Amino acid sequence: MDISKTINSLKKEPGFTENVGMLLIHNGVVRAWSRKDRSPVARVEVVPDHDKIEEIRQFYEKRPGIFKVIVQANQGILEPGDDLLFIIVAGDIRENVKPVLSEILDAVKSKAVFKKEMS
Protein backbone atom coordinates (compact mmCIF):
# COMPACT_ATOMS: atom_id res chain seq x y z
CA MET A 1 0.00 0.00 0.00
CA ASP A 2 1.21 3.47 -0.82
CA ILE A 3 0.09 5.37 2.29
CA SER A 4 0.23 8.82 0.65
CA LYS A 5 -1.84 7.72 -2.35
CA THR A 6 -4.35 5.94 -0.14
CA ILE A 7 -4.77 9.00 2.08
CA ASN A 8 -5.14 11.31 -0.92
CA SER A 9 -7.80 8.99 -2.35
CA LEU A 10 -9.58 8.85 1.01
CA LYS A 11 -9.63 12.65 1.22
CA LYS A 12 -11.51 12.77 -2.10
CA GLU A 13 -14.36 10.57 -0.84
CA PRO A 14 -17.72 12.29 -0.38
CA GLY A 15 -18.23 13.29 3.24
CA PHE A 16 -14.56 13.25 4.18
CA THR A 17 -14.21 16.94 5.01
CA GLU A 18 -17.49 16.96 6.95
CA ASN A 19 -16.65 13.89 9.05
CA VAL A 20 -12.89 13.55 9.48
CA GLY A 21 -10.64 15.44 11.86
CA MET A 22 -8.08 12.69 12.44
CA LEU A 23 -6.35 9.90 10.56
CA LEU A 24 -4.37 7.29 12.46
CA ILE A 25 -2.13 4.88 10.61
CA HIS A 26 -0.47 1.64 11.61
CA ASN A 27 2.32 0.32 9.39
CA GLY A 28 3.51 -2.97 10.86
CA VAL A 29 6.79 -4.35 9.55
CA VAL A 30 8.55 -7.66 9.98
CA ARG A 31 11.05 -7.61 12.86
CA ALA A 32 14.47 -9.29 12.69
CA TRP A 33 13.83 -10.91 16.08
CA SER A 34 11.13 -12.99 17.69
CA ARG A 35 8.73 -11.39 20.12
CA LYS A 36 8.83 -14.59 22.23
CA ASP A 37 12.54 -14.70 23.03
CA ARG A 38 14.26 -12.12 20.80
CA SER A 39 15.91 -14.91 18.78
CA PRO A 40 16.88 -13.96 15.20
CA VAL A 41 14.23 -14.13 12.47
CA ALA A 42 15.29 -14.28 8.82
CA ARG A 43 11.83 -14.66 7.26
CA VAL A 44 8.19 -14.86 8.24
CA GLU A 45 5.47 -16.78 6.45
CA VAL A 46 2.27 -14.75 6.71
CA VAL A 47 -1.22 -16.08 6.01
CA PRO A 48 -4.03 -13.54 6.47
CA ASP A 49 -7.68 -14.57 6.68
CA HIS A 50 -9.08 -11.89 4.38
CA ASP A 51 -12.72 -12.74 5.14
CA LYS A 52 -12.12 -12.37 8.88
CA ILE A 53 -10.21 -9.13 8.32
CA GLU A 54 -13.15 -7.74 6.35
CA GLU A 55 -15.58 -8.79 9.08
CA ILE A 56 -13.43 -7.05 11.71
CA ARG A 57 -13.00 -3.97 9.49
CA GLN A 58 -16.75 -3.61 8.97
CA PHE A 59 -17.44 -4.00 12.70
CA TYR A 60 -15.07 -1.17 13.66
CA GLU A 61 -16.15 1.08 10.81
CA LYS A 62 -19.62 1.18 12.43
CA ARG A 63 -18.28 2.65 15.68
CA PRO A 64 -19.40 6.20 16.57
CA GLY A 65 -17.38 8.91 14.85
CA ILE A 66 -15.61 6.55 12.45
CA PHE A 67 -15.78 7.52 8.79
CA LYS A 68 -13.63 4.80 7.21
CA VAL A 69 -11.34 1.93 8.15
CA ILE A 70 -8.87 0.49 5.66
CA VAL A 71 -6.91 -2.70 6.35
CA GLN A 72 -4.34 -4.42 4.16
CA ALA A 73 -2.47 -7.50 5.33
CA ASN A 74 0.31 -8.71 3.09
CA GLN A 75 0.90 -12.42 2.65
CA GLY A 76 3.63 -14.82 1.68
CA ILE A 77 7.26 -15.07 2.74
CA LEU A 78 8.37 -11.70 4.10
CA GLU A 79 11.74 -10.55 5.39
CA PRO A 80 12.68 -8.12 8.16
CA GLY A 81 11.74 -4.60 7.13
CA ASP A 82 8.98 -5.73 4.77
CA ASP A 83 5.53 -4.23 5.27
CA LEU A 84 3.23 -6.68 7.00
CA LEU A 85 0.05 -4.84 7.97
CA PHE A 86 -1.48 -1.46 7.18
CA ILE A 87 -4.44 -0.01 9.04
CA ILE A 88 -5.91 3.45 8.49
CA VAL A 89 -8.68 4.76 10.72
CA ALA A 90 -10.35 8.02 9.70
CA GLY A 91 -12.78 9.66 12.08
CA ASP A 92 -14.03 12.75 13.77
CA ILE A 93 -12.11 13.20 17.03
CA ARG A 94 -9.25 11.46 18.82
CA GLU A 95 -11.46 10.08 21.58
CA ASN A 96 -13.24 8.01 18.91
CA VAL A 97 -10.33 7.26 16.58
CA LYS A 98 -7.53 6.25 18.98
CA PRO A 99 -9.35 3.35 20.64
CA VAL A 100 -10.56 1.99 17.30
CA LEU A 101 -7.02 1.79 15.92
CA SER A 102 -5.83 0.00 19.04
CA GLU A 103 -8.75 -2.42 19.15
CA ILE A 104 -8.78 -3.26 15.44
CA LEU A 105 -5.01 -3.82 15.48
CA ASP A 106 -5.32 -6.28 18.36
CA ALA A 107 -8.30 -8.04 16.75
CA VAL A 108 -6.65 -8.45 13.35
CA LYS A 109 -3.36 -9.63 14.83
CA SER A 110 -4.99 -12.15 17.19
CA LYS A 111 -7.81 -13.45 14.97
CA ALA A 112 -6.95 -12.92 11.31
CA VAL A 113 -3.19 -12.87 10.62
CA PHE A 114 -1.16 -15.99 11.16
CA LYS A 115 2.66 -15.91 11.12
CA LYS A 116 5.35 -18.54 11.18
CA GLU A 117 8.84 -17.25 11.98
CA MET A 118 11.87 -18.82 10.31
CA SER A 119 15.47 -18.32 11.35
N, C-alpha and C positions, 0 to 999 in steps of 0.2 A: 504494500500500500504506500502510495506517495501521500504523506500526511498533508502537505501544503495543498496539493490538488484536491484531496478529499474535503478539506476545510473550505476551500474556495467554492467547490460544488455545493456543499452544505449551505453556505451563506447565500446562495442563489435560490434556494428552495422557498416557495411561498410560505409566508408566516415566520420566517427566520428572524427578521428584525423586530417583529412584534413580540416574540416569545423567548428570545435567547439573550442572556446577559453573561453567560459563562460557557466555555468549552473546557472540558478536562480530557486529557489524553493519556493513555497508558501505552507504552511501546516496550513490551517485554522482549528481551533478547536472551539467547542461549548463553549460560555461564560456562566458564572453563573449569568449574569445580562443582561437586555435588553438594546439594543443600544438606544431605544427611550427615556427611562426615568430612566435607571439603576435599575429598579425593579428586584427582584430575578427571576431567571429562573431555574426550576428544570429539565426540559426536553425540547427538540425541536423535532417536527416532520418535517422531511426533505423529500421533493419530488423533485428529479432532473428530468429534461427533457433531457434524454440521447441523443435523436436525435438532439436537439438544441445545446447541448454541443458539439457534434461531428461536427456540422456545424460551430460553432464558432472556434473550434480547427483547423479545416481544413483551415479556412480563415486566421488565424494568422500564421499558419505554412507556408503559401505562402509568408509571408513578407520577404523583403531582409535580407539576413544574417541569417535567421532562419533555423536550421537543423531539429529540431524536437520539437513538443509540445505534452506533455502528460497531460491529465486531468482525474482525478477520483473524482467523487462526491459520497459520501456515502449517503445512504437513510435509512429511518425508524425513530424509536424513539431513539434519541441520548441524552446523558447526558453531563453536563459540563465536559470539558476535552477530550471528544471523538473527534476523527478526523472527520472533516466534508468535507473538500475539499483539494485535492492535485493538484498542477499545477507545471510542470517542463518545463522550456523553455531552450533549448540548441541552442546556436548560436555562431556566429563568434566574435563579439566585443560588449562591453557594450552599445554603442550607439544604437545598433540594438536590443539587448536582453532586456534591462531594460524597454523600453516603451511597448514592447509586453507583458511582464508579467503584468504590470500595466493595460493595456487595456483589456487583456483577462480576468483578474480577475474581473474587473468591469463588463464586458459583461456577463460572466457566472453568477455572483451574481445577476445582475439585470434582466436577460432574461431567465435563465435556471435552477435556484435553488430556490425552494420555501420553506419557513420555517414558521412553526407555533410554537410560544413559549408557554410553559405551566409552570405555577408556582406551 
